[in-house]
Amino acid sequence: MSPELSQLLSLQEADQEIKRITEQIASFPTQQLSIEQQFEESASELLSMKREFEAALSERTRIETELSSEQEKLEKFKTDLMRATNEREYTTAVREIDVAKRAISSFETELLKLMEKTEKLEQDVLERTPELERRRAEFDKQIDEITIALDKGRQRLSAVVTDRDQLYSTLSRSARSMYDRASRLRDGVVIAEARDYACQACRMKIRPQVFNDIRRGDTIITCENCARVLYFLPAQV
């Protein structure tokens, strides 16, 4: 294989690696965003649960206060009943006692439900908190890994671009022009293997004499159909 053909092969390998690394670097922000969204969803569930617990606890405190107030009223009305001196006072006290008892019964029922709800929510929060902390540790680890990979990717990209530019500068003007033109037309795939009398990129058949010239590898030969530079790889023993 001629030195220039070998250089073209190396140049394409460098360009393909640059493309791969660039795409990888471009994917990192999306990966990070996905991880952050997953964590935020987990955190929001627990935060919502905590808010629900706090709201239920506040409501429970309010009901307990109302219940205590009604119980105090009931005791007062009972005292009023005992002190009643006429039928009107007696009837009024009985009516107020009945109202207070119904209110107390209602508050006690509501309080029981709230106690069950707050106890369950408190238990759920306690159970979910360690899991969230574990996810937080995983999230931090994944973000660190992405950050490290991003830094390494940028460093590798810089090194490959430098090597690529040096390699490109050693090519003849005509080889650079041919490479650039084919790269634009063929999405960066400038070099193609010639095997079994066909271009492996576009599958166009290659005339025997041309294929023999490609096998010798002492000159630059392009595919008559796709204009890619053709090279031959001897069979591996």
C-alpha positions in Angstrom: 0.0 0.0 0.0 1.4 3.4 -1.0 2.3 5.8 1.8 -0.3 8.3 0.6 -3.1 5.7 0.6 -2.0 4.6 4.1 -2.2 8.2 5.1 -5.7 8.6 3.7 -6.8 5.5 5.6 -5.4 6.9 8.8 -7.0 10.3 8.1 -10.4 8.7 7.7 -10.0 6.7 10.9 -9.2 9.9 12.7 -12.2 11.7 11.2 -14.5 8.8 12.2 -13.1 8.8 15.7 -13.6 12.6 15.9 -17.2 12.1 14.8 -17.8 9.3 17.3 -16.3 11.3 20.2 -18.2 14.5 19.2 -21.5 12.6 19.1 -20.7 11.0 22.5 -19.9 14.4 24.0 -23.1 15.8 22.5 -25.1 13.0 24.2 -23.8 13.7 27.7 -26.2 16.7 28.5 -29.2 14.6 27.5 -28.0 11.7 29.6 -27.5 14.0 32.6 -30.9 15.6 32.1 -32.5 12.2 32.0 -30.8 11.2 35.3 -31.8 14.5 36.9 -35.4 14.1 35.8 -35.6 10.6 37.2 -34.2 11.8 40.5 -36.5 14.8 40.7 -39.5 12.5 40.1 -38.4 10.3 43.0 -37.7 13.3 45.2 -41.0 15.0 44.2 -42.9 11.9 45.2 -41.4 11.9 48.7 -41.7 15.7 49.0 -45.4 15.5 48.1 -45.8 12.7 50.7 -44.1 14.9 53.3 -46.4 17.8 52.4 -49.4 15.6 52.6 -48.2 14.3 56.0 -47.7 17.8 57.3 -51.2 18.9 56.1 -52.8 15.9 57.7 -50.9 16.5 60.9 -52.0 20.1 60.9 -55.6 19.1 60.3 -55.3 16.5 63.1 -54.1 19.2 65.5 -57.1 21.4 64.5 -59.6 18.6 65.0 -58.0 17.7 68.4 -58.4 21.4 69.4 -62.0 21.4 68.3 -62.7 18.1 70.1 -61.2 19.4 73.3 -63.3 22.6 73.0 -66.5 20.5 72.5 -65.6 18.3 75.4 -65.2 21.4 77.6 -68.6 22.6 76.4 -70.2 19.2 77.2 -68.9 19.4 80.7 -70.3 22.9 81.1 -73.7 21.9 79.7 -73.8 18.9 82.1 -73.1 21.4 84.9 -75.8 23.6 83.6 -78.2 20.7 83.5 -77.4 19.9 87.2 -78.1 23.5 88.1 -81.2 23.9 86.1 -84.1 25.5 88.2 -86.8 25.4 85.6 -88.0 23.5 82.6 -86.6 26.0 80.1 -83.1 25.8 81.5 -83.3 22.1 81.7 -84.5 21.7 78.1 -81.8 24.1 76.8 -79.1 22.2 78.7 -80.3 18.9 77.3 -80.4 20.3 73.8 -76.9 21.7 74.1 -75.6 18.4 75.5 -77.0 16.5 72.5 -75.4 18.9 70.1 -72.1 18.7 71.8 -72.2 14.9 71.9 -72.9 14.7 68.2 -70.1 17.2 67.5 -67.7 15.2 69.7 -68.7 11.9 67.9 -68.1 13.5 64.5 -64.7 14.9 65.6 -63.7 11.6 67.1 -64.5 9.8 63.9 -62.6 12.3 61.8 -59.7 12.3 64.3 -59.5 8.5 64.1 -59.2 8.7 60.3 -56.6 11.4 60.5 -54.6 9.5 63.1 -54.6 6.4 60.8 -53.6 8.6 57.8 -50.8 10.5 59.6 -49.4 7.3 61.0 -49.4 5.6 57.6 -47.8 8.7 55.9 -45.2 9.0 58.6 -44.3 5.4 58.2 -44.2 5.8 54.4 -41.9 8.8 54.7 -39.6 6.9 57.1 -39.5 4.0 54.7 -39.0 6.0 51.5 -36.3 8.4 52.9 -33.4 5.8 52.9 -34.4 4.7 49.4 -34.3 8.4 48.3 -30.9 8.8 49.9 -29.7 5.7 48.1 -30.9 7.1 44.8 -29.3 10.4 45.6 -26.0 8.6 46.1 -26.5 6.8 42.8 -27.5 10.0 41.1 -24.3 11.8 42.3 -22.2 8.8 41.2 -23.8 8.8 37.7 -23.3 12.6 37.3 -19.7 12.2 38.4 -19.1 9.5 35.9 -20.7 11.6 33.1 -18.5 14.6 34.1 -15.4 12.4 34.1 -16.3 10.9 30.7 -17.0 14.3 29.3 -13.6 15.6 30.4 -11.9 12.6 29.0 -13.8 12.9 25.8 -12.8 16.5 25.4 -9.2 15.7 26.0 -9.3 12.8 23.6 -11.0 14.9 21.0 -8.4 17.6 21.3 -5.6 15.1 20.9 -7.2 13.4 17.9 -7.9 16.7 16.2 -4.3 17.7 16.6 -3.0 14.4 15.2 -5.6 14.6 12.4 -4.5 18.1 11.4 -0.9 17.1 11.3 -1.7 14.1 9.2 -3.8 16.2 6.9 -1.0 18.7 6.4 1.3 15.9 5.1 -1.0 15.1 2.2 -0.4 16.5 -1.2 -2.7 19.3 -2.3 -4.5 17.0 -4.8 -5.0 14.3 -2.2 -6.4 16.8 0.2 -8.8 18.2 -2.4 -9.9 14.7 -3.4 -10.4 13.7 0.2 -12.4 16.9 1.1 -14.6 16.6 -1.9 -15.4 12.9 -1.3 -15.9 13.6 2.4 -18.6 16.2 1.7 -20.4 14.0 -0.8 -20.1 10.7 1.2 -20.8 11.8 4.8 -17.2 11.5 5.8 -16.6 8.0 4.4 -13.9 8.6 1.8 -12.1 5.2 1.8 -13.8 1.9 0.9 -12.5 -1.6 0.8 -12.3 -3.4 -2.6 -13.2 -7.0 -2.2 -14.5 -9.8 -4.5 -14.2 -7.4 -7.5 -16.7 -4.9 -5.9 -16.6 -1.7 -3.9 -17.9 -2.6 -0.4 -19.4 0.9 0.0 -21.7 1.1 -3.0 -21.4 -2.6 -4.3 -20.4 -1.4 -7.8 -18.5 -4.1 -9.7 -14.8 -3.4 -10.4 -13.2 -4.3 -13.7 -10.5 -7.0 -13.2 -7.7 -4.9 -14.4 -8.7 -2.0 -12.1 -9.1 -4.5 -9.2 -5.5 -5.8 -9.8 -4.2 -2.2 -9.7 -6.0 -1.7 -6.5 -4.5 -4.9 -5.1 -1.0 -3.5 -5.9 -1.8 -0.4 -3.8 0.8 1.8 -5.4 -1.6 4.4 -6.7 -4.8 6.2 -5.7 -7.8 4.7 -7.4 -11.4 5.8 -6.9 -14.6 4.0 -7.4 -16.2 4.8 -10.7 -19.6 5.0 -9.1 -19.2 6.6 -5.6 -15.8 8.2 -6.1 -14.4 6.8 -2.8 -10.8 5.8 -2.7 -10.5 2.0 -2.9 -8.0 -0.1 -1.0 -7.4 -3.9 -0.8 -6.8 -5.9 2.4 -4.9 -9.2 1.9 -6.6 -12.2 3.3 -5.5 -12.9 6.9 -3.9 -16.3 7.4 
